[in-house]
Amino acid sequence: MAWNEPGGNGKDPWSGKGGDQGPPDLDEVVKKLQDKFGGIFGGGKPSRGGSSVGGGSGPGSKSITVIVVIALIVWIASGIYIVEPAERGVVLRFGAYSETTQPGPHWHIPFPVERRILVNVDQISSFRHKAQMLTRDENIVDVEFTIQSRIQDAADFLFQDRDPNKTLRDATETAVREIIGKSDLDFILTQGRGAIADRIKTGAQGLVDTYKTGLIITSVNMQPAKPPEQVKSAFDDAIKAREDKERLENQAEAYANEVVPKARGEAARRLADANAYRDRVIAEAEGDVSRFLAILKEYRREPEVTRERLYLDAIESMLGQSSKVMLDTAEGGNSLMYLPLDKLIQSDEKSNTTRQPQFSTQETTRSQGSSGQIRNVDRTRGSR
């Protein structure tokens, strides 16, 4: 007989359960689900009559409110950010630039309204540029530069140029070609490294500012320029000759600095001696004139006495500077006398040699005046 016929005892051949079991009750299933969710979100357990133990509008509305509040708090808190001292914060509102924030704590409207980008503006980036360039005097030279830069304007760096670093490289290459092309090879190889680096920095910075890359060049270092390998030996000889020239010029300048002050001092000394000699001669001449006028005055008053006095002074002056031999012989005597003329001559020569450097113009003038006075006195006596 079939399982659902009368007398079959309601046995289900598949489930093996009694016939008193029917399909599940949907209301009971919903209540069980509500009890589970109510326990999770803090709601009360519903009673048999369908009312909540806690009362109110039911656990579903309260749970949703709590979830919304928590989500709102988390969403608002997600807009808080801190900018480090070496960074700048760039805020975008609906994808467009809004503002740049400085170091410190900040807040922006959270996603999807606004978002932030932190940019490190203290980080130094560098690259090298090496190339063969043609100089103004039509020579080829190998040059190498090291360029260092950092971000100055974060907004321009992010939005004004698609590839700021490539723009910086292109601007540097342009400036290098321009400056090297306007310089001579000798200037590039010797003392022009610093000046060329400064010019390249100024020119490249002007170009990157024109394109608003937001970058600033901090330094440009130029390595020693070298000529091509094919002519390196000739350039080495030229450089050696230039160094020898500079060395000899430095030696000549040092010698001039040593000799010229001495020569100027010697010239000043001789000029001072000449001025002193001039003043001395003028003073002696004026003194001789005054003395002659005084003698002339006395001579006009007592001519005989004055002549005799002048004669005695002249004899005293002349005989006092020469060797003398005094003889006292009887009148009419015929004795032989020996005079040591050789010793007298040597003595006179030594005395003259010793006194010659000490003679002054005044003494020479006095001697000449005394000789003239003696001659005048002799003439006067002869006339008498």
C-alpha positions in Angstrom: 0.0 0.0 0.0 1.2 3.6 -0.6 2.6 5.6 2.3 0.0 8.3 2.1 -3.0 5.9 2.0 -5.2 5.1 5.0 -3.5 2.5 7.1 0.0 3.4 6.0 0.7 5.1 9.3 1.9 8.2 7.5 5.4 6.9 7.1 7.6 8.7 4.6 9.9 6.2 2.9 12.5 8.9 2.2 12.7 10.7 5.5 11.9 7.8 7.8 9.9 10.2 10.1 6.4 10.0 11.3 3.5 11.3 9.4 2.7 14.0 11.9 5.6 16.2 10.6 4.6 18.8 7.9 6.5 21.6 6.0 8.4 24.2 8.2 6.6 27.2 9.5 7.8 30.5 7.8 6.8 32.7 10.7 8.9 30.7 13.1 11.9 30.9 10.8 11.6 34.7 10.6 11.3 35.0 14.4 14.5 32.9 14.8 16.4 35.2 12.4 15.1 38.3 14.3 16.2 36.8 17.6 19.7 36.2 16.2 20.1 39.7 14.8 18.6 41.3 17.8 21.2 39.6 20.0 24.0 40.9 17.8 22.9 44.5 17.8 21.6 44.6 21.4 17.8 44.3 20.7 15.4 42.5 23.0 14.0 39.0 22.4 10.6 39.1 20.9 7.7 37.6 22.9 5.1 35.1 21.7 2.7 37.9 20.9 5.1 39.5 18.5 6.1 42.5 20.7 9.7 43.3 21.7 10.8 43.1 25.3 12.6 46.4 25.1 9.6 48.2 23.5 10.0 51.0 20.9 10.0 50.7 17.2 12.0 47.5 17.1 15.7 46.5 17.0 16.1 46.9 13.2 15.8 50.7 13.2 18.2 51.2 16.2 20.8 49.0 14.6 20.8 50.9 11.4 21.1 54.2 13.2 24.1 53.0 15.1 25.8 51.7 12.0 25.2 54.9 10.2 26.6 57.0 13.1 29.7 54.9 13.3 30.3 55.0 9.6 29.8 58.7 9.6 32.4 59.2 12.4 34.9 56.9 10.6 34.3 58.8 7.3 34.9 62.2 8.9 38.0 61.0 10.8 39.5 59.7 7.6 40.0 63.3 6.5 42.5 64.0 9.2 46.1 63.9 8.1 49.5 65.2 9.2 52.1 66.9 6.9 55.7 66.3 7.9 58.2 69.2 8.0 59.9 68.0 4.8 56.5 67.6 3.0 53.7 69.7 1.5 50.2 68.5 1.2 48.2 69.0 -2.0 44.4 68.8 -1.7 42.2 67.9 -4.7 38.5 68.5 -4.7 36.6 66.4 -7.2 40.0 65.8 -9.0 40.8 69.5 -9.3 43.5 71.3 -7.4 42.2 73.0 -4.2 45.1 74.1 -2.0 48.6 73.4 -0.7 49.0 72.8 3.0 52.0 73.4 5.1 53.6 71.1 7.8 51.3 70.2 10.7 47.9 68.5 11.3 45.1 69.2 8.8 41.7 68.0 7.8 40.0 67.8 4.4 36.6 66.6 3.3 37.0 62.8 3.0 36.8 60.7 -0.2 35.1 61.0 -2.6 34.8 64.7 -2.3 38.5 65.5 -1.6 41.8 63.6 -1.5 45.3 64.6 -0.5 48.8 64.0 -2.0 51.9 64.4 0.1 55.0 65.6 -1.7 58.5 65.6 -0.2 60.1 69.0 -1.1 63.4 68.6 0.8 64.5 65.5 -1.1 67.5 66.2 -3.4 67.6 64.5 -6.8 70.5 64.5 -9.1 71.6 63.4 -12.5 74.6 63.6 -14.8 74.9 65.1 -18.2 77.8 64.2 -20.4 78.4 65.2 -24.0 80.8 66.5 -26.7 80.3 70.1 -27.4 81.5 72.6 -30.0 83.2 75.8 -28.6 83.1 79.3 -30.0 86.6 78.9 -31.5 85.5 75.7 -33.3 87.1 73.1 -31.0 85.4 70.0 -29.6 85.5 69.4 -25.9 84.1 66.7 -23.6 82.1 68.1 -20.7 80.3 66.5 -17.8 77.9 68.1 -15.4 76.2 67.0 -12.2 72.9 68.8 -11.6 71.0 68.6 -8.3 67.4 69.8 -7.8 64.5 69.6 -5.5 60.7 70.4 -5.6 59.9 74.0 -4.9 56.2 74.2 -5.8 54.3 70.9 -5.2 51.2 72.0 -7.1 53.2 73.0 -10.3 55.3 69.8 -10.0 52.1 67.6 -10.0 49.9 69.4 -12.5 51.7 71.9 -14.7 54.1 69.6 -16.5 53.6 66.0 -17.5 57.2 65.0 -16.8 59.1 67.7 -14.9 62.3 65.7 -14.6 62.5 65.2 -18.3 61.9 68.9 -18.8 64.7 69.7 -16.4 67.1 67.4 -18.4 66.1 69.0 -21.7 66.5 72.5 -20.2 69.9 71.6 -18.8 71.1 70.3 -22.1 69.9 73.4 -23.9 71.7 75.7 -21.4 74.9 73.6 -21.6 75.0 73.8 -25.4 74.4 77.6 -25.4 77.0 78.4 -22.8 79.7 76.1 -24.1 79.0 77.3 -27.7 79.7 80.9 -26.5 82.9 80.1 -24.7 86.5 79.6 -25.9 88.3 76.3 -25.3 91.0 77.9 -23.3 88.5 79.5 -20.9 86.6 76.1 -20.6 89.8 74.1 -19.8 91.3 76.5 -17.3 89.6 79.1 -15.1 86.1 79.1 -16.5 84.6 76.1 -14.7 82.9 78.1 -11.9 81.6 80.8 -14.2 80.3 78.3 -16.7 78.5 76.3 -14.0 76.8 79.5 -12.7 75.7 80.5 -16.2 74.3 77.0 -16.9 72.4 77.1 -13.5 70.9 80.5 -14.3 69.9 79.5 -17.9 68.4 76.1 -17.0 66.5 77.6 -14.1 64.9 80.2 -16.3 63.7 77.5 -18.7 62.2 75.3 -16.0 60.5 78.3 -14.5 59.0 79.1 -17.9 57.5 75.6 -18.2 56.3 75.8 -14.5 57.8 72.5 -13.5 57.9 73.4 -9.8 61.6 72.4 -9.6 64.5 74.5 -8.4 68.1 73.8 -9.3 70.2 73.7 -6.1 73.7 73.2 -7.7 75.5 72.6 -10.9 79.0 71.0 -10.7 81.2 71.0 -13.7 83.8 68.3 -13.9 87.2 69.2 -15.5 86.7 69.4 -19.3 88.8 67.3 -21.5 89.7 67.5 -25.1 89.1 64.5 -27.4 91.5 61.6 -27.2 92.8 62.2 -30.7 94.3 65.6 -29.8 94.9 65.0 -26.1 98.7 65.1 -26.3 98.8 68.4 -28.1 96.4 69.9 -25.6 98.6 68.6 -22.7 101.6 70.3 -24.2 99.6 73.5 -24.6 98.5 73.3 -21.0 102.0 72.7 -19.8 103.3 75.7 -21.7 100.5 77.8 -20.2 101.4 76.6 -16.7 105.1 77.5 -17.3 104.0 80.9 -18.5 102.0 81.5 -15.4 104.8 80.2 -13.2 107.4 82.6 -14.8 104.9 85.4 -14.6 104.5 84.7 -10.9 108.2 84.6 -10.3 108.7 87.9 -12.2 105.9 89.5 -10.2 107.5 88.3 -7.0 110.9 89.6 -8.0 109.3 93.0 -9.0 107.5 93.1 -5.6 110.9 92.6 -3.9 113.0 94.9 -6.0 110.7 97.8 -6.7 110.2 98.8 -3.1 113.9 98.7 -2.5 114.5 100.9 -5.6 111.9 103.3 -4.5 113.4 103.5 -1.0 116.9 104.0 -2.5 115.5 106.8 -4.7 113.8 108.4 -1.8 116.9 108.2 0.3 119.1 109.8 -2.5 116.5 112.5 -3.1 116.5 113.3 0.6 120.4 113.4 0.6 120.3 115.7 -2.4 117.8 118.0 -0.7 119.9 118.0 2.5 123.1 118.7 0.5 121.4 121.5 -1.3 120.2 123.0 2.0 123.6 122.6 3.5 125.5 124.2 0.6 123.0 127.1 0.6 123.4 127.6 4.3 127.2 127.4 4.1 127.2 129.9 1.2 125.0 132.2 3.2 127.3 131.8 6.2 130.4 132.6 4.0 128.7 135.6 2.7 127.9 136.8 6.2 131.4 136.1 7.4 132.9 137.9 4.4 130.8 140.9 4.9 131.8 141.0 8.6 135.5 140.8 7.6 135.0 143.4 4.9 133.5 145.7 7.6 136.6 145.2 9.8 138.9 145.5 6.9 137.6 148.8 6.0 138.1 150.0 9.5 141.5 148.4 10.2 143.0 147.2 6.9 146.5 146.4 8.1 145.4 144.5 11.2 142.8 142.6 9.2 145.3 141.6 6.5 147.8 140.4 9.1 145.1 138.4 10.9 143.9 136.8 7.7 147.5 135.9 6.8 148.0 134.2 10.2 144.7 132.3 10.0 145.6 131.0 6.5 149.1 129.9 7.5 147.6 128.2 10.6 145.0 126.4 8.5 147.5 125.2 5.9 150.4 124.2 8.2 148.1 122.5 10.6 147.2 119.9 8.0 150.7 119.0 6.8 153.9 117.5 8.2 156.5 120.0 9.2 160.3 119.9 10.0 161.6 122.7 12.1 165.3 123.6 11.7 167.3 125.9 13.9 170.7 126.4 12.3 173.3 129.0 13.0 173.7 131.6 10.3 176.5 130.7 7.9 176.6 127.1 9.2 177.6 124.4 6.7 176.5 121.3 8.6 174.9 118.4 6.6 171.3 117.7 7.6 169.3 114.5 6.8 165.6 114.9 6.1 163.5 111.7 6.0 161.5 112.8 2.9 160.2 109.3 2.1 158.6 109.0 5.6 157.3 112.5 5.4 155.7 111.8 2.0 154.1 108.5 3.2 152.9 110.3 6.3 151.3 113.0 4.2 149.7 110.5 1.9 148.2 108.6 4.9 147.0 111.7 6.5 145.5 112.9 3.2 143.9 109.5 2.6 142.4 109.5 6.1 141.2 113.0 6.0 139.9 113.0 2.5 136.5 111.3 3.2 136.0 113.7 6.1 136.5 116.8 4.1 133.3 118.7 3.5 132.5 121.3 1.0 132.8 123.9 3.7 136.4 122.9 4.5 137.3 122.9 0.8 135.8 126.3 0.4 137.6 127.5 3.5 141.0 126.1 2.2 140.4 127.8 -1.1 139.5 131.0 0.6 142.5 130.7 2.9 144.8 130.2 -0.1 143.3 133.2 -1.8 143.7 135.2 1.3 147.4 134.2 1.6 148.0 135.2 -2.0 146.3 138.5 -1.5 148.3 139.1 1.7 151.5 138.2 -0.2 150.6 140.6 -3.0 149.9 143.3 -0.5 153.3 142.7 1.2 155.1 142.7 -2.1 153.5 145.9 -3.1 154.7 147.4 0.1 
